[in-house]
Amino acid sequence: MKAIRLSVRKQLTLNILWFGLNAQTAALLPIVIPTQIVLFISSSQVGSAQQVLFLSWLMGGAAVISLFMPPAIGTLSDRTRGGFGRRRPYIAVGGLLLLMSTPLLVNSGSIIIFLIGLSLLLIGKNVLQPAYQSLVPDHVSENQRGETAGYVGGMTILGNVVGLGLAAWLLGGVSQHAYSASLVRTNAGIYYVVTAVLVLVGLLITVFGVREIPLLVHKHETTTGQQELTCASRQEWMRRFAHHFVHDWIEPWHDFNFTMVFLTRASLMLGLALFMTYIEYYFARVQHVANFVQVTGIVAMLALGGAVVSGVIAGFLSDRIKRRAPVVCVATLLMAIAALSFVIFPDTLMAYLFPLGIFFGLGYGAYSSVDWALSIDVLPNMEKAGKDLGVWSASGTLPGVAAPIIGSMIISIAAGSGNTGLGYQLVFGAATLFFVLAAVGILFVKK
């Protein structure tokens, strides 16, 4: 469909679901899941090597699932015909799966039910999100991408603030050596229920408020397609789909700008995954913070407060200057400086922790806003936006596979030598390196 300039109301309708999705998932990795793990992997201290290993394997398994589903769902949504639109069927089905995971996560009395619930949530997200993110190139004109990216970033960050704040409030009573198993189960359940309601509201607004023009095809193409489906066997259809799927994976890599944006984003997301995955355990084991859950939540909310401001400003600014890569570079360097502080100033870190959180957030907000617009800019083919964005999303999931391997290996080796704290510092050092590589690499994107 032809994109027209969107009003503020239409921008909010288009992007409101990002709020609910991020409220649900933002606190899972840094707060909720690491806290719940203590119910299944007992230890004398929170953040033990066994708990880190379990968290790392959990992340790796989730990332493998997230690697292959988005391109397939994106491709299907590009080609879906019907009065309901191309994207909305997948948004509705994925949202339903997300909501179905809630009862399992609320009543996760055993590790098996917990894993089944997380798997259902993950599958639902990977059905919903590839279709939902494709609504942006479908509906937004080129000269409004930066502004829309600001809305995407703003809704994402506000959702993060709500999710992290809620998790810190509900689970802030967990301390280093003492915690109530019933409190963790009950309050984690409240978190899942409240955030599921936010997702439901966003789903209803999106499904009924965002109108799509159905995919139109010429009559002779429809007839031919029907004949092919009638004559072809199921095995032949599957063979053709697999062939197209492999081709769809390879095709975007022929474009230099797409490749560079993918690689630099993958580097940044790897640094972010290393940083966010282990920060709660870092406060517990290295800084010996008793109320480490609460501190993690406060720092995250301060960071996101700074991110809201920089995200909206950077989004509008990038539309004016028409050059997004330098903004992404500066934003990424701010994140690198904040991460480096955890490595070189561990003894005095707590005195400057809250200003560092805001500093990191300023970089993260500008990055998350402008990077989204830049990614839309470099899509090779707008007619296949769902598929290409599905491939692009692997720049976030591949680091999810690598980060647990790198992080758990570093921490396990350090723990084996009796210096677990050094392991966490080395993990944050690796995160800093990947941030710097991303900042330098983005400058090679051609104008």
N, C-alpha and C positions, 0 to 999 in steps of 0.2 A: 504494500500500500504506500501511497505517497505521504511522506511526513510533512506535517504542518506545524507552525509555531504553537507551542503549548502554553496555556495560561498556568498561573500558580496552582489553581484547583486541579487541573489535569495533571500537572507534575506530581502533586501530592497523591492523587489517585493512582497514578502509574507506579509510584515508588514506595507506597505505604507498607507493602508487604516486606520490604527489606527490614523495617523496624521489628516486626514480629519474629522474622527468621533469625535475626541477630540477637534479639533478646533471649531466644531459646538456646542458641548455640554458643554465644560469646563466653559464658562462664563455665561451660562444660569442661574444657581442657585445663584452664588455669586454676579452677576452684572445685567444681562439683565432682567431677570424676576422680581426681586425686584424693579428695576427701572420702568418697564412697569406697575407694580401693582399700582403705584401712579396715573396712568391714570384712573383706574377703582375704586380704593378705596381711595377717597380723604381724606386728613387730614391736619391739620395745620403743622404737622411735619412728615418728612420721618421716617419710622420705628415705627409707632404707633402700639398699641396692635391689632387694627383691620387689619392692613396690615400684621402683623406677623401671625395672625390667618388665613388669606386667603392664605398666602404663605405655611403655615403648612398643611392646607387641600389640597392644590394643590400637595404638595410633597407626602402626604399620598395616594391620589388617584393614582398618577403615580406609586408609589411603589407597590400597589396592582396589577396593570396590569402587572408590570415587574416581579412579583413573580411567576406567573403561566405560562407565555408564553415561557420562555427560555427552561425549561425541555421538553415541548411538541415539540417545534421546533427542539431541539437537538435530541430527539428521532426520529422524522420524518427524519431528515437529516442522521442519522445513517443507516436508512433502505431504503433510496431513491435509486432507480435504474435508470439508463439512461446514455446516452453518455455525457451529460453535467456535470456529476459528482454528488456527494452526497451533497456537501455544496453550490456550486455556484448557483443553482436555488433559494435558500432562500436568498443568498446574493443579487442577482439581484432584486428579488421581494421586499425585505426589503428596498433596496436602492431606488427603484422607489417610495415607499411610503414616505420615508424621503424627497425626492425631491418634491413630490406632496404637502407636508405640507408647503413649502416655500411661495407660493402665499398667503395662508391664514394668515400666520404669518406676512407677509409684509403688508397686508391690514387689520390688525386686528383693525378695528374701534370700534368694540364692544367686550365686554367680551365673548360673545358666540362664535364669530369667532376665538378669541384668544384661547379659550379652545379647540375648534375643531382642530385648527392647531397644538396645542401642543399634543393633543391625537394622531393625525395622525403621527406626528414625533416620538412619544413614541412607537406606534405600529410598525412602520417601523424599529426602532432601535432594538426592541425585536424580530423581524423576522431575521434581518440581523446578529446581533452580536453573537447569539448562534452558528450559522453556521460558521461565520468567525473565531471565536476563536477556533473552532474545527480543523481548518486547521493546527494549530501548532502541536498537537500530531500526526496528519496524516503525516506530512512532515518532522518533526524534530527528529533526533536520540537522544537517552538518553544522550549521552555525549556532546550534543550541546545545551541542553535545557537552561542552564544558559546564554549562549551567545545569544540565540534567545530571551530569556526574556529581555536581555539588549536592544535588538532592539525594542521589544514591548514597554518597558519602555521609551526608548529614543523617539520613535515616539509619544507615548502618551504624554510625557512631552512637546515636541516641539509643538505638536498640542495645548496643553494647553496654552503655551506661546503666540502663534499666536492668539488664540481665546480671551484670556484675554487682551492681548495688544490691539487688535482691538476694543473690547468692551470698554475698558478704554478710548481709543482715541475718539471713537464715542459718548460715553455717559458721558464723563468726565465733561461736562458743567453743569450737574445736580448738584445743590447745596442743602443745608439743607432746606432753606425756599423758594427758587425761582427756577423754572424750566419752560421750554417751552414744552408744550404738543406736539406741531408739531415737535420740535426737537427730542423728545423722539421717536415719531412714525417713523419719517423719518430715523433717524440714527439706530434705532433697525432694521428697514427694510433692511438697507444696510448690517448690520451684518448678517442677515439671508441669504441674497443673496450671499454674498462673501463666507460664510462658506459652503453653498450648492454647490457652484462651486468646492471648495476643496474636498468635499465628492464625487462629480461626477468624478473628475479626479482619485481619489483613487479607486473608483468602477470600472472604465474602466481598470485600470492597473491590478486589482485583478481578474476580470472576464476573461480577455483575456490573462493575463500573468501567472496565477497560474494554472497549469495543474493538473487535477485529474484523477486517474484511476477509471473507473466506478466500482460500487459494483458488484462483480461477485457471482453467486450462482450456485449450482449444478442443473442440468437439472430437476432431479426428485423433488427438492425443489420448482422450479419454477412452475412445473406442478401442484404440490399439492396446492401451494398457489393460482393458478388460479382457481382450482376446488373449493377451499374454498370460494373464492370471488364470484364465480358464484352461489354457493348453498346457501351461507349465506345471510340472509336479512340485510338490512341496520341497523336495530336495533341491530342485533347480532354483526355486525361488530363494531358498536359503543360501545357495552358492552365489547367486547374483548379489544378494544383500551383503554377504561377507566380502565379495570383491569390491563393491562400492564403499563398504566401511573402511577397508584398507586404503583404497584410493583417497577417500575423504580425509584420512589421517595424514597421508603424504602430501596432498595437494597444497595446503597452506605454507609448507616449508619452502616452496619455491619462491616465496616473497621475502626479500631481505628484511624489510622493516618488521614484518610479523615475527620472523625468527628472532630478531634482536630483542623485541619487546617480550617475547616468550622467555628467552634465556635470562634476561635481566630480572623479570618478575619472578622466575623460578629461584634465582639466587637470593632475592630479597625475601621471598616466602620461606626459603630454607632457614635464613637467619632468624626470621620472625618465629618460625616453628620451634627452633632451638631455644630461643629466648623465652617464649610464652609457656612452653611445655614444662620447664623445670624451675620456673621462678618461684612457685609456691614452696617447693621442696628446698630451694636455695635459702629462702628466708628461715625455714625450719631447721636445716642442718648446718648452714654456714654462719648465718647471723644469729641463730638461736633465739628467734623471736617467738615468744610464747603464743601470742594471738596472731600467728602467721597468716591464717585465712583472712582475718579482718584487714591486716596490713596489705595483703595482695589486692584485695578488693578496693581499698582506698587509693592505692597507687594507680590501679587500672582506671578508676573513675576520674582521677586527676588528669591522667594521660588523655582520656577520651574527652574531658572538658576542653583541653587545649586543642584536641583534634577537631571538635565541632567548629571552632572559630577558623582555624587554618583551612579546613576542608571546604567550607562554603566560599571563602575568599579566593582560594586557589582555583576552584572550579570556574568562577566568573572571570578571574584574571586570565586563565588559559584561553578562554574564548576571545578575549581582546587582543592578546599578543600573538595568537595563532602558533605558538611554539611551546609545546607542553614538556618536551624532554628536559630542558634545563630546570624547570620547576620540580620535576620528579627527582632529578639529581640532587638538588639542594635538600629536598625533603628527606631523601634516603641518607644523606650525610648527617643530618640532625639525629636520626635514629641510631646511626653508627656511633656517634659521639656518646650518646646516652648509654648504649650497651657497653662501650669500652670502659666506662666508669665502674661497672661492676667487676671488671678485671683488674684494673690498676689501683683502685681505691677501696678495697673491701673493708678496711678497718674504719674508715670515716664515712662510708657510704650512707649509713642510716641518718646522719646529720643532714644530708642533702638529698634524701630520697624523694621527698615530695616535689621539690623543684625539678629534679631529674625526670620525674613522671610527666610533668607538664611539658618539659622540653621534648621528651620522646613523643608525646602526643601531638605537638605542633608539627613534627615531621610526618608522623603517621597519618594525620588528617589530610595534609596537603597531598601526600602520596596516594592515599586511597581514593581521593576525589579525582585528581588529574590522571592517574594511571588508568582509571576506567574509561575516560574520554579518549586517551591515547590508544587504548586497546581497540576501541571502536574505530578510530581513525585508520588503523593499519589492517583492518579486516580485508582480505583479498577480494571477497565477493559478497555484497550485501544481500544478494538473493539466497545465499547459503549462510546467513548470519548465525543461525542456530547451530549448524554443524561446526563452523569455524570457532564460535565461542565455546563450544563443547571441547574442541581440541585445545583452545586457549586455557580452559579451566584446568587442564593437566599441569599447567605451570604452578598451580597451587597444590595439587594432589601428589605430584612426584616428590616434592620436598617433604610431604607427609610420610612418604615411604623412607626417604633417606634420613630425616631428622632422628627418628627413634633409633636407627642403627648407629648413627654417629654418636648421639648423646649417650645411649646406654653403654656403648663400647668405652667411651672416654670415662664415664663415671664408674663403671665396673672395674676398669684397670686401676683407676685412682683408689677406689675402695679396697682393692686387693693389696695395694701397697700401704694401706692405712691412712690415706689422705683423701677422704671423700670431698672435702671442701675444695681442694685443688681441682678435682674433676669438674665441679660446677663452674669454677672460674674459667677453665679451659673451654667448656661448652659455650660460655658467653663470649670468649675470645673468638671462637669459630663463628659465632653469630655476627660479630663485628666485621670479620673478614668478608663474609657473604654480603653484608650491607654495602661495604665499600666496593666490591666487585659490581654490584648492581648499579651503584651510583655512577661508576665510570662507564659501564657498558651501555647505559641508556643514551649517552652522548653520541654514540655511533648510529643512532636512528636517523635516517635521512629526513630532511624537511618535507 
